[in-house]
Amino acid sequence: MTTTHSVNTPRLRLGLYMWIAGMLGVAVLLAEVVPQLLADGPISAPLWLVLTASIAQSALLLALAVWVGVVLAPKVGLQATVFEAAVTTRSIKSALRPLLLPGLVGGMLGGVGLFAIGSYFSPAALAEVEQQFSPSILARVLYGGITEELLLRWGLLTALVWLAWRFLQHRSGSPRPIYTWFAIVVSALIFGAGHLPAAATLVGELTTDVVVFIVTANTVFGVLFGYLYWRYGLEAAIIAHASAHLVNYFLGLAIA
């Protein structure tokens, strides 16, 4: 395990590539959300101000998460091998090969689970409003698959592992599995809770069943993606998250 790693030019380039990839998801999602806001009626602030504030907030938060991962991930043995290959002379194909199958299997399991949960266990209040506004499959793949994984796994999960390794393990050896599992579960819980503001916008009042459903379902998926990040690398989590949305989408088309 690498315990020290300076933020040299390749690492800075790595962060830039990651940030650009994450901002693609932000741009696509905003392009869909803004027309919906306008359709709901006049907004209290000028449109340019709303857009500027939204983009700036997302860009800064994403930059922070990317920077945390770039600096801390090498210290605790976490990797983004495909992104890293893209900023060096290493083969992207060789970097992708060992994590492609785990990512696709995780995505298949996640997609079937997502479809089953959404079809048979979703609270009625949530199911009704989701039919009125649901992000496109492109937004779900780019924002969910890339942006959320950069924020929650590359940024938050990495920071939690590093904190435990630094202050509880005193930088001795590799992080203990119990600390990594703690980081996986906590980041997954935050991932689940992070979906509540959007749900509140859709349904209004958040009832207990809606809160429990959203947090629990997303936490389960977050644990899956976190495990893949830990064992195979960030791109395995990205592939799984993105393909889970694709599997869920095509199952919906096939069974509808």
N, C-alpha and C positions, 0 to 999 in steps of 0.2 A: 504493500500500500504506500502511496506517495503521501508523505506527511508535510511536505513543504512544496509550494509551487508559486512562483512569482507571477504577477499579472503582466506577462510579456506580450509582445505584439500578437502572436497567435491566439492567446487567450482573449485579448481585446477584440480581435476579429471574430472569434467564436461568439463572444457576447453580442456583437453587432449582428451577426447572422441570425442568432436566436431571437433577438429583439425584432428584427424585420419579419421573421416568420410569425412571431406572435402578433405583430401589428396587422398582418393580413387578416387574421381572425377578427380583430377589433374593427377594422374597416368594413368588413362584410356584415358584421352584426349591426353596426351603427347604420349602415345603409338600409337595413331592414327595419330597425327600431324607429328611426326618425319619421319616416312616412306614417307609421302607426300612431306616433304621438300627434302628428298633425291631423290625422283622420279623427282622433278622439276629441278634437276641439282646439281652440286657441291656447297657446302656451304662455306662461307668465313672463318669460324672458325672450329676447330676440333669438331667432333660430341660430344665427352665427355664434352667439354667446354660448348657447347650449352645446353646439357642436364643438366649439373650441374647448370648453371646460371638460366635456366628455373625453375628447381625444387626449387632452393634456393629462387628465387624471389616469387614464388607461396607460398612456405612454410612460408616465413616471412610475406607476406601480409595476409595470412589466419590466422596466429598466432596473428597478430595485431587485426584483426577483431574479432576473438574469444575472445581475452583478453578484448577488449572494451565491448563486450556484457556481458561477465561474471561479470565484475566489475560494469557496469552501468545499465544493464537491471533491476536488483532488485530495484534500486533506483527510477525507473519511472514506475514500475508495469508491465514490459514486461517479458514474461516467455518462457521457453523451457521445458515444463512439462515432456515430455517423456525422454529427455536427463537427466533431473534432477532426474526423478524416477530411471533411470539406475545407478546413482551413490549413491543412498540412498536405504532404505529398502521399499520404496513405490512401489506399483504395477504398472508396465509398462502398463498393460492392462487397468487399471482404468484411468491412465493418458491419454491413447490414445483414449478412448471411446468418450469423448465429442468433440474431434476435428476431428475425422475421417470423419464424414459425411460432415461437412463444407469444409474440404480439398478436398474430392472427388467431391462434387458439384462444387467447384471452379475449380478443374481440368477438369471436364467435360465441363464447360462453356469455360474455357481457351483453351482446346484442340479443340473444335468446332470452336472457334474464330480464333485460330492459323491456322487451316486448311483452313478456308474460306478466311482469309487474304492472306495466302500464295498462294492459288489456283487462286484467282480472282483479287487481288490488287497488287501483287508483281511486281515491275518494271522488264521489260524484261531482262535488263542487269544482275540483281541479280538472276533471275530465271534460266538463262542459266548456270551461274557458280556454283550455288548450286547443279546442277545435277552432276557436275564434282567432287565436294568434299562436303560431308555433314557428320558430325559426326554420328557415330552409335547411335542406340537408347540407348545402354548402357551408352555411354558417355553423351548423352543428359539428361538421367535420373539422373546419378550420379553427373556430373559436374553442369548441370543446376539446378537440383532439390535440391542438397545438398550444393555443394560448393558455387554457386552463392547466395543462400539464406543466408548462413553464412556470406558471404562478404557484401551483400547489405542490408539485413534486420537485421540480428543479430548484425552486426558491424556498418554499416553506419546509418541506420534508428535509431537504438538505440542511437547512439552518437548525432544525430540531435535532437531527442526528449529531451535528457538530457541537451544539450546546451540551448535549449529554456526554459526548466524547471528551469535550474540553473540561467540563466542570465536575463530572461524576467519575470519569475514567482517567482524568488528568493526562490526556493525550498519550496514553499508554496502549500501544498496539492498535489493532483494528477495532472499530466500534463493536461492542457486544451486541449479539442479535436482539437481546431484550430491549436495548435502547433504539435499535432500528425499528423494531416492531412498534414501540411506543410512538416513534415519529410517524410511522405509517398510519397508525390508527388515529392519532391526533390530527394529522393533516387531512385525513379522510373525513373526520367529523367536521372540521372547518369547511372542507369542500361541500359537505352536505348542508351545513348551516348557511353557506354562501348562496345557496339557491333560494333561501327564504324571502329576501327582498323582492326578487322577481315574481315569486308566487304571490306575495302580498299585493303587488301591483295588479296582478291578474284577478285574484279572487276577492280582494278587499280585506276582510277580517280573516286572520289565520286561525282556524280552529285546531284543536288538539290533534285530530286525526290527520289533517293536512300536514302539520308540522312533523309529526312522527313519521308519516309516510315519506316526506321529502328528505328529511335528515337520514332516516334509516336506509332508504334505497340508495341514496347517493354515497353514503358512508361505505356500504358494501362494495360498490363499484370503485370507490376511492382506495379501499384496501387492496383490491385486485390490481389496480394500476400502480399503486405504491410498491407492491411486491414485485411487479415486473420491472419497475425502475431499479429497485435494489438488486435484483438477481441478474438482470440482463442489460440494463441501461435505459436511459430516458426514452430513446426512440421506440423501445418495446412498449412502453406505456402509451406513447403517442399513437403507435399503430393500433394497439388494443382499443384505446378510447375512440379513435376515429372510426375504426372498422365496426365497433359496437353500434355506433350510430347508423352506419350503413346497413348492417344486418337488421337492426330494428326497423329501419325505413323500408327495406325491401320485403321484410316479413309482413309489414303493414299493407304494402301494395298487393302482395300475393294472397293474403287472407281476407282483405277487405271485400 
